[in-house]
Amino acid sequence: MNRIIDISQEVFDCNVFPGDPKPVRKQTQSIKNGDVCNLTDFSMCAHNGTHVDAPFHFIDNGKTIDQMGLEPFVGECFIVRHTGDVTSADAIRIMEKARKAGAAERILIAGRAVVTADAAFVFAEAGIKLLGNESQTVGPEDAPKEVHLILLGAEIVLLEGVVLTDVHEGKYFLSAAPLELGGCDGAPCRAYLMELV
């Protein structure tokens, strides 16, 4: 069997984009207190921890998470390592590597990388289905709108907040299916990779 690599953050200790509410957990029933079972109630932002963005996140008439289907989130992907700004030249090199590996529809960038608007245009023109990274946002944290508009405007779903610390560059099978939250702009997901042999 192929090795499964969990690339998700634990929800209650996860990273949170500045200003977003943090996940909150409450034990509403407890066997220790005489209840019939243990029961947990929780609340969280759709963009906490490891999550996906749908076009509706930044585009008012864009598709919501339930309208995206599962196909963009599941399939072969290419992992590339990069530190710093991803320029258009970097994006072109990334796409060349991904095409050579036969996995150019889903790109995950490992490392402390920030996708620039110029790079976003390259990914949009390449027609990829999904772009992901380790940060809580693919673009600059202090100005995320432009990059999101370019990518989500091309109906490229974004997988943010993945954990790729020990993952090598190369081709993998990705599953990052979101919760089906009707009408929502994003959703948490349990993302994992499978090594391809």
Secondary structure, DSSP 8 states (H G I E B T S, - for coil): ---EEE----STT----TTS---EEEEEE-GGGT-SS-EEEEE--TTSSSEEE-GGGT-TTS--GGGS-SGGGEEEEEEEE--EEE-HHHHHHHHHHHHHHT--SEEEEESSEEE-HHHHHHHHHHT-SEEEESSSSSS-TT--HHHHHHHHHTT-EEEES---TT--SEEEEEE--B---TT-SEEEB--EEEE--
